[in-house]
Amino acid sequence: QTLKQVEEEKKSLQISVESLKQELERVSEELSQHRYKEEQAGNLVQRLKDELREKKKELEAMHANKKSAAHASVGTLSSLERLALETERSKQEAEEMKQKTEELKEEAKLAKDMAIDEESKLSSLLKEIEEAKSADRAAQQEIEDISERANVAAPPSSNLSNNVSKIKLSKEEYKSLIEKVNESEKSAQVKVVATMAQVEALIASQKKAAIKIEAGLKEIKELKIAEDDALKSAEMAKAAATALEAELQKR
């Protein structure tokens, strides 16, 4: 990949990660609201259980004192016990979903932190690549400058012996500098290749983190739907208990 392609892919990933960050923050806010609803549901379930215990005691007393109402009381007790089981099940489901949601939220946070850290590393590596390329260009320019100096024409023949010595020295200097520049150029190229490999690995890691965050957010949304269903079940249980209470008051 060229540096330009890597930078374009980095920008695309940054936009994707930023979008996922915003989505995670939005879901976190919604999770806070759902935790509040879960607490309300838990309180509702507990209140229903307390009410059911009281009604059960009342029905047991009625059963003892009014043999004529025995059959109806047993049926009502069975209904109340069934409601108690349903509300307890809803409470357990809500607790399990709450725990799973917290785990997903923590995983998403870790993935987000990793993406931010890798984004910083990616920027640093891209900077190193640019510096290495600049060093490579500088080395090539130095080769051209040295070549021009070596090809400069010799001065008049009156100082020929002195000039020959100078030209010979320039050739030696040229050879030495060429070797140094070539080494510098090779070193820069090796660094570019190695750093590009790190960049590609980081980009792949960022893509993986983005996919993980997106999957986590999707699962959190599904859990929210399940939480809503659990809350509805608790509300239905309360309505059923209220109806049974009204029936008891009529007797």
Phi and psi in degrees as a GROMACS rama.xvg file:
@    title "Ramachandran Plot"
@    xaxis  label "Phi"
@    yaxis  label "Psi"
@TYPE xy
-81.6453  162.69  THR-2
-59.4137  -38.5417  LEU-3
-63.8831  -42.1041  LYS-4
-64.6088  -39.7796  GLN-5
-64.0523  -42.4756  VAL-6
-64.4158  -40.2265  GLU-7
-64.7378  -41.0058  GLU-8
-66.9601  -36.4263  GLU-9
-62.6624  -44.4306  LYS-10
-62.075  -41.5897  LYS-11
-62.2701  -42.5237  SER-12
-66.5988  -38.3983  LEU-13
-61.2431  -42.2414  GLN-14
-63.5177  -42.6377  ILE-15
-64.3788  -45.4008  SER-16
-64.7035  -40.6371  VAL-17
-63.1257  -40.605  GLU-18
-62.7474  -41.8108  SER-19
-67.8352  -34.5327  LEU-20
-61.8342  -46.4234  LYS-21
-62.3869  -40.7788  GLN-22
-64.439  -39.6561  GLU-23
-64.5676  -40.9425  LEU-24
-63.8934  -39.9362  GLU-25
-65.0361  -43.8098  ARG-26
-65.6774  -35.1438  VAL-27
-61.6568  -40.5541  SER-28
-63.7517  -42.8612  GLU-29
-65.2646  -35.3695  GLU-30
-65.0874  -37.0775  LEU-31
-61.3664  -42.265  SER-32
-64.2449  -39.5311  GLN-33
-69.0832  -34.1551  HIS-34
-63.0026  -37.7218  ARG-35
-63.7626  -42.8635  TYR-36
-64.6926  -36.4691  LYS-37
-63.4824  -40.6081  GLU-38
-62.8662  -41.7838  GLU-39
-62.7164  -41.7314  GLN-40
-64.0722  -39.9037  ALA-41
-62.6106  -42.6602  GLY-42
-63.4441  -40.1114  ASN-43
-62.5636  -44.6868  LEU-44
-61.9131  -43.8811  VAL-45
-63.6107  -41.6518  GLN-46
-63.5028  -40.9444  ARG-47
-62.7193  -41.8179  LEU-48
-62.0837  -41.8033  LYS-49
-62.664  -44.1095  ASP-50
-63.6291  -40.4828  GLU-51
-64.1412  -38.7329  LEU-52
-62.9252  -40.9411  ARG-53
-64.5331  -44.2321  GLU-54
-64.729  -35.8497  LYS-55
-63.8968  -40.9506  LYS-56
-62.8542  -42.9129  LYS-57
-61.8079  -43.8016  GLU-58
-66.1018  -37.7312  LEU-59
-63.5307  -38.5225  GLU-60
-66.3619  -42.6148  ALA-61
-62.5864  -38.111  MET-62
-64.2522  -37.1841  HIS-63
-72.243  -36.9904  ALA-64
-90.6854  -25.3379  ASN-65
-127.06  91.1467  LYS-66
-63.4893  -26.3239  LYS-67
-67.7441  -22.184  SER-68
-100.539  14.1883  ALA-69
-61.2848  -47.996  ALA-70
-61.8912  -46.523  HIS-71
-64.2027  -38.0251  ALA-72
-65.1357  -43.0725  SER-73
-61.1669  -42.1301  VAL-74
-62.9057  -41.6713  GLY-75
-67.4743  -40.4121  THR-76
-59.426  -41.9243  LEU-77
-61.1151  -41.5385  SER-78
-64.8296  -42.3086  SER-79
-65.3206  -40.3626  LEU-80
-64.3796  -38.718  GLU-81
-63.8063  -41.9836  ARG-82
-63.6179  -38.5526  LEU-83
-61.7246  -42.1746  ALA-84
-64.3857  -41.2033  LEU-85
-65.4778  -43.3255  GLU-86
-66.5642  -36.9137  THR-87
-65.7931  -40.7687  GLU-88
-63.5231  -42.3635  ARG-89
-62.087  -39.0108  SER-90
-64.2112  -44.2213  LYS-91
-63.7421  -41.5554  GLN-92
-63.035  -42.8257  GLU-93
-62.751  -39.0443  ALA-94
-67.2242  -41.9174  GLU-95
-63.9323  -41.7163  GLU-96
-66.8419  -36.4722  MET-97
-62.9185  -44.961  LYS-98
-63.8493  -44.0859  GLN-99
-64.3948  -39.0838  LYS-100
-63.2427  -41.2628  THR-101
-63.9537  -40.0623  GLU-102
-63.5134  -43.7175  GLU-103
-64.9645  -39.011  LEU-104
-62.9883  -41.1631  LYS-105
-66.3138  -41.7625  GLU-106
-62.0338  -41.9148  GLU-107
-64.7844  -38.2079  ALA-108
-65.1244  -43.4379  LYS-109
-62.6919  -42.167  LEU-110
-64.1265  -38.6948  ALA-111
-65.0784  -45.5792  LYS-112
-61.959  -40.3916  ASP-113
-64.1332  -40.1812  MET-114
-64.1789  -40.5317  ALA-115
-64.2494  -43.7949  ILE-116
-63.5099  -42.7971  ASP-117
-71.0367  -30.4622  GLU-118
-63.7506  -39.8673  GLU-119
-65.3913  -43.0923  SER-120
-62.7899  -39.1985  LYS-121
-62.8924  -43.625  LEU-122
-61.441  -41.4836  SER-123
-64.4088  -42.2062  SER-124
-66.401  -39.5308  LEU-125
-63.2494  -36.1933  LEU-126
-65.4884  -41.7924  LYS-127
-62.0742  -39.9274  GLU-128
-61.8686  -44.7076  ILE-129
-63.4836  -40.0002  GLU-130
-65.096  -40.9735  GLU-131
-65.0781  -40.5051  ALA-132
-65.4358  -38.6524  LYS-133
-63.2638  -40.8507  SER-134
-63.9847  -37.874  ALA-135
-64.0914  -45.7208  ASP-136
-62.9993  -39.4387  ARG-137
-64.6489  -38.7458  ALA-138
-64.5625  -42.6609  ALA-139
-64.4464  -39.1264  GLN-140
-65.7819  -37.4121  GLN-141
-65.7372  -37.3406  GLU-142
-61.0105  -43.8611  ILE-143
-63.2626  -42.0025  GLU-144
-63.5792  -42.6101  ASP-145
-65.5546  -38.9701  ILE-146
-62.0749  -41.5237  SER-147
-64.3886  -40.1563  GLU-148
-65.0568  -38.1514  ARG-149
-70.6287  -24.6703  ALA-150
-94.0721  3.94209  ASN-151
-65.2248  136.05  VAL-152
-66.7007  149.402  ALA-153
-74.324  149.494  ALA-154
-69.1313  178.774  PRO-155
-53.9283  158.105  PRO-156
-69.5085  -13.1786  SER-157
-61.3845  -29.4594  SER-158
-113.457  36.4193  ASN-159
-60.7268  -47.0979  LEU-160
-62.2419  -41.5255  SER-161
-66.4783  -40.4583  ASN-162
-68.6118  -37.3499  ASN-163
-58.9957  -42.0074  VAL-164
-61.1124  -42.1225  SER-165
-66.7167  -41.9403  LYS-166
-63.759  -41.1852  ILE-167
-61.3226  -42.3702  LYS-168
-64.2203  -39.0025  LEU-169
-63.8598  -37.9444  SER-170
-65.9774  -41.0599  LYS-171
-64.3844  -42.7626  GLU-172
-62.8711  -40.8103  GLU-173
-60.0457  -46.4859  TYR-174
-62.4433  -43.8942  LYS-175
-64.4133  -44.4102  SER-176
-67.7413  -38.1252  LEU-177
-59.3486  -42.8368  ILE-178
-62.3683  -44.0091  GLU-179
-63.8604  -43.0186  LYS-180
-65.4334  -41.5183  VAL-181
-61.3677  -41.278  ASN-182
-62.4691  -42.5321  GLU-183
-63.4091  -40.547  SER-184
-65.8385  -43.5286  GLU-185
-62.8508  -41.85  LYS-186
-61.7902  -41.5123  SER-187
-64.4503  -41.848  ALA-188
-65.4147  -41.9516  GLN-189
-61.8445  -41.9324  VAL-190
-64.3886  -39.9156  LYS-191
-61.616  -46.6948  VAL-192
-61.9625  -45.943  VAL-193
-64.4142  -42.9301  ALA-194
-68.4268  -38.1097  THR-195
-61.0645  -36.8001  MET-196
-63.5235  -40.7596  ALA-197
-65.1169  -40.057  GLN-198
-60.7842  -46.7481  VAL-199
-62.4665  -37.8727  GLU-200
-65.5645  -40.7325  ALA-201
-66.6777  -40.075  LEU-202
-62.3204  -43.0215  ILE-203
-62.5156  -40.2156  ALA-204
-66.0078  -39.8047  SER-205
-64.2187  -40.3022  GLN-206
-61.5192  -42.6188  LYS-207
-63.0783  -42.358  LYS-208
-64.5315  -40.7336  ALA-209
-62.926  -41.298  ALA-210
-63.9986  -40.3882  ILE-211
-64.8765  -42.8569  LYS-212
-62.8011  -45.0361  ILE-213
-62.0778  -41.4275  GLU-214
-65.3197  -39.6204  ALA-215
-63.7347  -41.9533  GLY-216
-64.3189  -38.5708  LEU-217
-63.4417  -42.9548  LYS-218
-67.4619  -36.0831  GLU-219
-62.5552  -41.0147  ILE-220
-61.8302  -40.8109  LYS-221
-64.6421  -38.3387  GLU-222
-66.284  -35.0525  LEU-223
-62.0073  -40.2912  LYS-224
-62.6201  -42.776  ILE-225
-64.803  -37.4826  ALA-226
-63.1541  -42.0755  GLU-227
-59.8382  -41.0736  ASP-228
-63.5275  -39.9237  ASP-229
-64.6763  -40.1633  ALA-230
-64.8322  -39.4841  LEU-231
-63.833  -39.3261  LYS-232
-62.8683  -40.5249  SER-233
-64.7956  -40.6579  ALA-234
-64.7288  -39.867  GLU-235
-65.0844  -37.7854  MET-236
-63.8804  -39.626  ALA-237
-64.1388  -42.8828  LYS-238
-62.2631  -40.8407  ALA-239
-65.3243  -40.6864  ALA-240
-63.9243  -38.9511  ALA-241
-63.4353  -41.0773  THR-242
-64.0471  -40.7143  ALA-243
-65.6256  -38.3578  LEU-244
-62.9886  -41.6842  GLU-245
-63.2761  -38.094  ALA-246
-65.361  -39.4716  GLU-247
-65.1487  -38.0605  LEU-248
-67.2538  -25.6469  GLN-249
-74.1454  -22.2146  LYS-250
